Amino acid sequence: FTSIASGLTNSGTYTWNPVASLNSSTVTVRAIATDPSNATGTDLSNTNFTIDSTAPTGTIAINGGATITNSNIVTLTLSAGSDLSGVTEMAFSNGSDYSDREAYSTSKSLWTLSPNDGPKTVRVKFRDVAGNETSPGIPAYITVDTTKPVIASHDNVTVEATSNAGATVSYTSPATSDAVDGASTAVCTPASGTVFAIGTTTVNCTKTDAAGNTATPTTFNVTVQDTTLPVITRNGDASITLEIKTPYTDAGATATDIVGGNLTNSIVTVNPVNVNTAGTYTITYNVKDAANNSATQVTRTVIIQDSTEEAFNKISSDLAGSPSYVANNLNDVTTDNIANFPNLSFEKSVDGQKVGRITFTAALNLSSVTTQTFLKNL
């Protein structure tokens, strides 16, 4: 044993300051009584205790270690380090002043940070049984951001349909701004690159910042329209020439549309051709799609000719006048009545003298190309 005090009176309170080397040591203090002659008596008492002069350590986290929050009310998570005499109390501060001490716990709910947005610091001091207290306080940091992001406006989008499903529409999401996060872009649904149906679809855009603040949603419209005309394709030639009374069946046309697909069965055909009457006829083809878009009209010209009538009219016109003196009696010859002229003849006279004569000994075969050509060239 080492003597730490002597010559003390037999009653009263005595103070002893242990040397630093005894810190964190278990010490036994023994009191021994002596008489005036310094005769040593028996031990009066033995007291064992631990010397602890080391301040507690530990950690503090705000909202589980988050770096940003949108509320000034937070939860603190605490952990005191190993302490010789044990941590029993703690106190907190947002600045220079600390709260009243309270019983140590690993969690403290509803701690109120200092007002307004911006960086915040919370400090904790732990106190142990020996009265040692953490100094300075242990800090934790977080930023308060209660300002919502702002979403920029977005123009409406109009595109042309590419099929009966609509169209794949790509657009640029609206820009956003935030006091803490800075510039970014909104999240929109339906997303860019989605197939939009024909008609108008509302796109909804929103944005949530790192602190959990959600912007006021914005919208814009995507319109998929069908203004593309159907296309008609004519089957066969654009112009056909037929001899009168020749049967005629029109080859028709086909129609396609980028949205409606095959519209052939919807074509409206106007066919005025009469094979019994010579003339020039125009057949028209028209169609509309479901969006009421009208295709560019397609036509076909059909010429019905009467070669016999034309030939005899030409002969009559060319030979009837002076000085041929050929009687103009051929104007009444047509395809329908030429059979009534089985011995038809042509005679030419010059100054009263006959110079030539052609006689047809039978009715003309008007279906013969040779006959038709001969009459045209006569």
Secondary structure, 3 states (H helix, E strand, C coil): CCCCCCCCCCCCCCCCCCCHHHCCCEEEEEEEEECCCCCEEEEEEEEEEECCCCCCCEEEEEHHHCCEECCCEEEEEEEECCCCCCEEEEEEECCCCCCCCEECCCEEEEEECCCCCEEEEEEEEEEECCCCECCCCEEEEEEECCCCCEECCCCCEEEECCECCEEEECCCCCEEECCCCCCEECEEECCCCEEECCEEEEEEEECECCCCCECCCEEEEEEEECCCCCEEEECCCCEEEEECCCCCCCCCEEEEECCCEECHHHCEEECCCCCCCCEEEEEEEECECCCCCECCCEEEEEEEECHHHHHHHHHHHHHCCCCCCCCCCCCCCCCCCHHHCCCCEEEEEECCEEEEEEECCCCCCCCCHHHHHHHHHC
